[in-house]
Amino acid sequence: MSQRMLATGFWDNDNLDAWEIPFGLWIEEIVFWLTTHIKGFLDAVKWPVDKLLELIIDNLLQDWLPWPVVLLLFFLLGVATRNFLVGLGSAVGLLICGLLGNEYWDLTMETLGMIIVAVLICTVIGIPLGILAARVDAFWSRLRPVLDGMQVIHPFVYLLPIIFLFGVRRTPGVLATLVFALPPIVRLTNLGIRQVPSDVVEAARAFGATETRILREVQMPLARPAIMAGLNQTLLLSLSMVGIVAIIAGGGLGKPILTALNTADIPIGASAGAGLYFVGVLLDRISQPEESDDQRSLLARIRSAWTTRTDPPVPAVPGMEADPETPAAPAAPAAPELSISHRIGAAAALIGGLLGACSVLLTWGNDAGLLSGYARFDDTDLPGAHSGLDATGGSWFGIVFGLVALVAAFGGASALWRPRSRDKFMAGGAAFLAAGLVLASLAAAYLTVSPRGENYSHGPGVWLGLLGALIVLGGGAVAALRMRSADEPVRASTRELAGMVVLTLFLVFAGASGSWILDQRSDAAQIAAELAAEAEGADQGGLAAEVLAEALAETRRVVVRGLDAEGPGIGYIVLALTVASMAATLGRLVRSDAAQRYLGFVLFGLGCAIAAIGVAWIASFVRLATPALSPGASAFLVVVGGLVVAARGWRASSLA
């Protein structure tokens, strides 16, 4: 229990400071690593945007083309895309921007160039993504949450990682605009292709057209209005970012607007606002679909683009309605009684879970802090016995151990006393979940090499807990091996194997090479002792000042990694569990349904174990609440990776 919690009541709001999660420090570590190790990749991403901006703004619009030629080009563009009046209005609007002053003409050209580059890149990326999403449902189901996040999150949030990774000025501003303006063109391209009548597509197939020709000559022409609407919405969202990117010195007409806001300068603000209005109107009119009946104003269209965060409903395909005379599907058969192997697994879960729950009440360590030795100097030599629930003992590793052991015991008891109401999860899945979490918590707590004193020794609780975990694991293995289900397991594919390889590399890096402890404490106490021994009889005031100066000078930022000898050694555990997860995925390439389901259970338990290590490690350090010391970003990344592995196992074992 931390000193802050002892000083405040449990219901006091100040108590939350004792449980502060260092999420900001994790992101800082990740950003530092990215900017250090993938600088070449970041430069490769930034280079084409830099060159496009330089070509369109610096060379074409501002240097090479005089203002009459620019007016003529936009007049011809308006005539070609819409009609004579739109072309004339576009030229007049740009002329007014120039008459506001030469400075506003340059800013207008810079704004146009930034929007053109952003929309061009969004088009090159968005239309292929929309086509792929329309043709592959699995890809669309994974892409849609990403698009939702890109639209829901405020653009100011995008600026933070953009600044950290790419710096400031107009290129990072364009990259931030890409994130905000890309979703509409992807969504509407996908929707337009999906809305093409199925009978038209089937007729094309009947005449022998290939899928590529159907896409090029049937679906894309019929989806053109929706694609143009998406392009228009993307353009308007890019325009709405002009004022925001000015905060990071993005330039354009947003710059004088920001200046006017900071200095309350009405003339500058009015002139910049007028220029931005004319730019918005001409771009909106040029990019509207030719047969559009939408006569809303520019502000109404921007508001519509802003509020479009969900997918428009796809109309039902004619002829696909359910036939009322079709007989209803037969009811699913009742769940069978538990077999002998299931009863063995349930009994093992009950007995092993109770043993594991009781073990956390016993002594886990003697005469030193098992985990708190990493966080507090004094706990390396701490007399007394420490249980699995104590902060100086197992801490949250013990808490997770006990809670999951109770879950296993409850699952086993439910399967024994109410066998017909218990499904396959209670028979096998709960056992693997509990076994994975219990073993991971136990291993992470007791295979560490913390800076304990010479008198430290393990208590009996660890051995009792290990025995209970092995009983649960053995019973779960028996139940899962004998399990039969009417649901066909989801078989492993080459794509899933490739995804698991990437996930394995991610977990190996996060668990082994990443930081688990971020120590920014100063060794003031040790420095004071050394100086006192060297300066016997010296002036105490001078000695205190010298100690303070030395302590400040010795304040450090120490990163302890997963495989470091002086670290907790958790990297080895994560590495072993990750390799086992990869082996389970490779084993799922076999054709046996029973093996597929069994290995799915194994993968589910291993993923839960990996996630439990990160959660327990983070919670333990947060519980100790020692200033200037926090869990590293690897713990957070391991939690994310473990949950992904567990989700794959859940789906593969047909538990979902």
N, C-alpha and C positions, 0 to 999 in steps of 0.2 A: 504494500500500500504506500503510495507516494506521500510525501510531506504535505503537498498542496491539498490532497484529499482529506488528510487528517486535520488540516487547519480550517477547512470549510465543511459545511454540512452536505449531506448527499443530495439534497434537493436544491442546493445553491447553483445558480447558473455559472458561477465561476469554476465550478467543478469540471466543466467541459474542457477547460484548459489542460487539465491533467490527462486527458485522453485525446489530445490533438494528433491527428494523422498527418505526417509530414509529406503530403502529396506534392506540394510545391518543390520540396527538395528533390523528390524523385524525378520530376519533370526537368529540373535544373541539371541533374546528373545525366539524364538522357540527352538533353540538348548539348551539353558539353561533349559528350561522346560523339554525337552526330557531327558537330562542327569540327571535331578533331580527326575523325576517322573516315568520314565520307565527304570531305571537302571537294574532292574531284567530281563526285556525282552531283553535288549541289551546284558546282560551277557548270556542269554539263546541262543541268536543267535550266539554269539562268542564261546561258549563252544564246540560245535561239531567240529568246524573248528580247534580250539586249539588242541583237542584230536586227530584229524586225522593227523595234522601236527606233533604232538609229536610222534604218532605211526609210521608214514611212514618215517619221516626224522630222528628224534632223536634215535628211537629204531631200526628200520629195516635197513635203508640205511647207517647210520653212525656208529652204535654201534654193532648191532647183526650180520650183514652180512659182511664178509670180502670182499675185492675188487674182488677176483676171482669169488666168488659166484654171485656178482652183475653182472659181465660180462656174466656169464653163464645164468643168468635169462633173461637178455636182448637179448642174442643170441637166446634162446628158444622162447622168445616172438616174435622176428622178424621172426623166422622160422614158428611159428604157425599162425601168422597173414598174412605174405606175402610169403617169400621163403627163401632159404638158403643164398643167397647173401645179402638180407636185414638183416638177423640175424647176419651174419658175419660182415657186415659194421657197425651195431649198436655196437657190442662188440668192434671192432677196434676203433671206434670214442670215446667210453667211456675210452678205454685204453689210448688213446692220452691225454684225459683230465686229467687222473691220472698222466701221465708222465710229465705234466707241473708242478707238485709239489703237495705235500700232501694238502696244503691249497686249491688249485684249485679243488682237488678231493672232499673235503668237501663242497666247494661252489657249485660244480656240482651236488652233491647229494641233497643239499638243494634246488637248482633250480628245479631239477626233482621232488622232493617231493611237492613243491609248485604248479607246473604245474599239477601233477597227482591229487592233492586234488581239484584244481580249476576245472579241466575237469570232475572229478568224480561228483562233486556237480552240475555242469552245465548239465551233462547228466541226473542225477536223477531228476532235476527240468525241464530241457528243453524238453525232449522227451514227458513226460505227457502233458506239456503245448501245444506242437505242435500237439499231438493227439486230445486234446480237441478243439484246434483252427480249426483243419480240420473237426471235426464233428459238431461244433456249429458255424455258421457264425456270430451270434451276438457277441460271445466271441472274435472271430478273429478281427472283426471290432473295438473292444475296445482295444485289445491287440496290434494291429499293430502300432498306434501312440506311444505307450510306447516303443516298440522296436526301432522305428525310433529315438526317443530321446536318447535311450541308445547308439546307434551307432554314431549319429551325434555329440553329445556333446563330447568335448575333454576329455581324461582320467584324465588330471590334475584337471578338475572340480570335478570328483568323489572323488579325494583325500581329498578335503576340508571337506565335511560332514563326510567322513569316519574317518578322524583324530578327528573331534569334538566329534563324537559319540563313537568311538572304540579305539582311541589313535593311537599309531604308532607300528612299528615292523611288523613281517611277517603276522600275522593274519589279521590285517586291509588291508595289501597289497593283500592278497588272496580275501578278500571281494570286494575290488575295481576291481580286475581282473574278478570276477564273473559278475559284472555289464556290463563290456565291452565285455566279451566273450560269454555271454549267447544268444544273438539274433540269430546268424547263425544257431545253432542247432534247435531252435524253428521254424525259418522260413523254413528251408529245411525239417524238419519233416512234417510240415504242407503241404508244396508243394509236397513232395513225396507221401503222402496219397491222396491228391487231384488229382494227376496225374494217379492214378490207374484206368485203363479203367472201365467205368461204366458197360459195358456188363459183365465183369468178376464178379463184385460185384452183379449184378442182377442174374447171373447164380447161385452164391452161395446162394442167398436168395431163389431162386426157388427150390433148393435142401433142403431147410429147415434149413439152418445154422442160428444161432443166430447172433445178431450184435457183441457180444463179440468174437465169433468164427471167424466171417468175419474179424474183426480187427486183431486177433491174427494169423490166418492162411492164410489170403488172402492179406490184405492191408499192414501189416507190412513186410512180406517177399518181396513183390513187391516194397515197398518203401525203402528197405534196402540200395541201392546205394545212394539215396538222403540223408538218415540219416547218413551214413558213411561220405559223403561229408560234412555235417554239423558238424559232430564230428571233422573232420580234420580242418575245418575252425576255430572252437572253440579252438582247441589246438594251432593253429598258432597265434590267437589273444591273447591267454594266454601267449605265448612265447614273443610276442611283448611288454607285460606289465612288463617284468622282469626288464628292465632298469628304468622304471618309478617308480615302487614301491620301488626301492632302495632309492629314495628321502626321504621316510618315514621310513628308516632303515629296509626295508623289507628283506635284506640279499640276498643270492644267488650270481650268477655271475654279477648281476647288481651293486653290491657293489664295486668291483674293477674297473668297468667301470666308475662309478661316481667318484671314487678317482682319476682315471687317467685324467678325464676331469677337475677336480679341480686343480690338480697339474701338468698337462701336462706331465705325466709320460708315455712315450711310451712303455717301456717293460711291465708294468702292463696292460695297455690298450690292447696291442697286445695279450697277453696271455689270458686275460679274453674274448676278442673278438673271439679268436680261440675256446675256450671252449664253448662259446655260439653258435658258428656256428655248431660244431659237435652235440651238444644237439639238436639244431633245425633240422638238417638234419635227425638224427635218429628218432626223434619223427614224423617228417613229413612222412618219408618212412613207418614207422610202421602203421600209422593211415590212409594211403591212401586206398581207396576201392580197392578190389582185381582186378576187371576188369577195372580199371581206365585207360583211354587213355591220361590222362593229364600228360605230361612230362615236365611241366614248372619247373623253378628253385624255390628254397625256397623263394627268394625275390619276384618273380613274384606272388607266391601264397599268400604271406603276403599282397602284394599290392591289389590283387583281393579281399581278405577278408576285407581289409580296405575300399575299394570303393563299396562294396556290401551294399548299404543302401536302396535299393528299392526291392520290391518283383519281382522275375522273372515272366514273363508273363505265365499264365496257358494256355496251348493249348486248342483250342476249342474241345469239345466232338463231335465225328462224329455223324451225324444224327440230330444234333440240329440246323442246319442252317435254316434260315427263308425260307419258301416256297414262291417263287416269285409269284405264282398264288393266294396266300392268300389275300383276299380283305383287304383293309386298314380299320383301326378302324374308326368308325363314329366320326365326329367332335364333340367336347364338345358343349353343348348348351350354348347359350348366357346368360350372367349374367342377372338375373331378375331385374326388377325395385325394388328400396328400398321400403319396406313396411312402414306402419305407425310407427311401433315400431323402425325401423331403422332410420326413419327421426327424431323421438323424441331423439334417442341417438345421432344422428349427431348434432342436434340443441343444445342439452345439452353440447356436447363437445365443440362446437363453443363458446357458451355463457360462460360456466365455464372456458374455456381456456383463453378467453379474460380478464375475471375478475382476474384470477390468474396472468396473465402477467402484468396487471396494478398494482396489489398489491405490487409487488417487488419494484416499484418506490416510494411507500409510506413509512411512518415511521414504522419500525419494533421494535424499542426499544428507550427509552429515558434515558439519564443521566448515562449510563454505557455501556460497551462493552458486547454484548450478548455472543459471542464466544471468543472474544479476551481476556476476563477476565481470561481465563485459561492459556493464553500464555504470557500475559504482566501484570506486577504488577500494572501499572498505569491505566489500563482500567477498574478496578473495580469501579472507580468513574470518569466517563468521561462525562461532561456536553454536552448537545445537543441532537438532534434527529438523528437517524441512520437508513438508509433505508435498504431494503433487499439486495441491491447490495454492501453496504459498508462492508469493512473488520471487522469493529466494530459492524455491524448489523448482517444480515443473512449470509454474506460471500458466500461461495459456496453452502450452503443450499438454499439461495435465488436465486443464479444463476441457479442451477438445477431446482428449482421451476419455474422460469420464462421460461427457455428453454422448459421444458416438457409441460408447459401450452400452449406455442405457438404450440408445436407439436399436442396437443389435438385440439386446435382451427383450425389448418390447416386440420387435418383429418376430423373434422366436416364440414368445409366449402367445402372440396373436395367431400364428400359424398352427400351434398345437391345440389351442382351446377353441378356435373358430376356423377349422381347416377349409370349409366350403366358401367362406367369405374372403379368404386370403388369396390374392393372385400371385403370379409368378415373381413379382417384386419382393414380397415378403419371404418367399421360399428361397430365392437365390440372390436377388439383387441387393437386398439389405445386408446379407452376410458379406458380400464382396465390398460393399460401401463401408461397412463398419470395419472390416478387416484392413482394408486399405488405409483408412484414416487412422486407425489405432496403431498399426505398424509404423506408419509414417511419423506420427507424433512421438511414438516411443523412440524410434531411431534418431529423429532429429534432436530429441532432448538428451539422449544418452550416448550417442556416438560423437558428440562434440568434444572439442579439446579446449574448454574454457580455462581462463587463468585462475584455476582453483589453487587453494593452498595444499601443502604437502599432507595435511591430515584429512583431506577429503576422502569420503568413501560412499558407495552407493547404498541405499536402503533396500529393505525387502520389497517395497512397493513396485519397483521396476521389474523384478522377476515375476511377481504375481501377475502384473499387467501383461508381460510378454507371454506368459502361459495362457492367459485368457484370449489374447489376440490370436495365438496359434490355433486354439480350439475353434474360435469363430471362423478363421480362414479355412481350416480343414473341413468343417461342416458345410460351409458355403460351397467349397469345391465339389463335395459329394452331391449336394443338391443341384448344382448347376450342370454337372455331368449327366445326371439322370433326367434332366428336365425335358419335357416335350411340350410343344406349343403349336397351335393351329396357324399362327402367324409365321410367314416365311421370313427369315432374317434378311437384313439388308446386306448384300454381298459387297465385298471390297472391290474397288475398281482401280484402274491405273491412275486416274485422276486423284482418287482418295489417297493412294499411296504416295503420289507426288506431294500432295498437301501435307501428309504426315511427315515426310522427309523435311520439308521446310519448317514445320512446327518443331520437329526434333532438333534441328540446328538452332532454332530460336531458344528452346529450353536449355540446350547445352550451353549456349553462350550466356544466357541469363543466369543459370544456376552455377556454372563453373567459373566464368570469367568476370561476371558482373559483381558489383559491390553488395555486400550484405550488412555491413556496418559503416556508417559515416560518422567519424569521430572528429569533432572540432573543439574538444576540451583542451585546456592548458594544464601542464604539469606543475601547477603552482606549488602544491604541497611537496613534491619531490625536489623542486628547485630550492624551496625554502630550507629544506633539510640539508641539502648540499652546501648552500651558502652559509648556513649557521655553523656547520662543521669547519668551514674554511675561514670564517671570520669570528673566531671566539673573542669576546671582549670588545667587539666593534660597537659603534654607536647604534642603538636599536632603531632610532628614527631613520638613519641612513641605510641600515640593513633592510628595513621595511620597504623603503623606496626602491632599493636595488632589487629586492625580491619581486616587487610589482612590475618593474621594468622588464626583468628577465621573464616573468610569467607571460606578459603581453607579447614579448618577442618570440616565446616558444609556443604561442597559440598556433595550432596546426590544423590541417585538414587531412586526416588520415582515412584512407579507404581500405577496408579489409574485404578481400574477395573470397569467393566460395571455396577455392582450393588453396588459399594461403595457409601456411603452417600455423600462424598465430591466430587464425580465424576459427569459426565454429565448425568447419568441416562439412557444412550442409551441402556444399556443391557436390561432394561425392555422392550423397544420398539422392539428390535430384538427378545427377548423371545416371545412376543405376536405375532409378525408376523410369527415366526417359528412354534408356536403352530397352528396358523391358516393355515399354509401351510400343516402341518401334517393332520389337519382335512379335508382339501380339498382333499388330497390324499386318505384318508380313504373313503371319500364320493364317490370317483370315482370307488369304488367296486360295485356300483349299476349297473343295466343292461340298464338303459335308455340312449339312445344316446344323447338326449338333455342335460341330467344332466352331462354326461361324458364331453361333449364339454364345457358346462358352467363352470364346476369346473376346466377344463383345463385353461380357461381364467383367473379364479380366481388365480390359482396357478402361472400362468405367471405374473400377476400383482404383486402378493406378492413377487415373486423372484426378480422382478425388484426393488421393494421397498426396500428389504433387501440390495441388491447391492448398491442402491443409497445412503443409509445411510453411508456405508463405504466409498464410493467415495467422497461424500460431506464432510465427517469428515476429510479425508486425505487431500483433496484439500484445505480446510479451514486452516488447520495448516501449510501446505506448503506455502500458501499465506502469512501467518503472518511472517514466516521465523525468528522466535525467536531462538537465539542460545541455545543449550543445552536442548531444549524441542521439542518433536516430537510426532506424533500419535503412539499409540501402535500397536503391531502386530495383535491385534484382528480386527482392521478395515480392514486390508488386508485379513484376513481369512474370514471375513463376506462378503467381495466383492466376493471372490471365491465361497463361499457357495451359495450366492444369485444368481449368474449367473447359477450355476448348477440347482437350483430350477426353475429359469425362463426357462431354456432349457427344463426341463421336462414338464412344463406347455405349452410351445410352441408346443412340439410334441403331447401332449395329446389333445390340442384343434384343431388339424388338420390345424394349420396355416402353418406348414412347407410345 
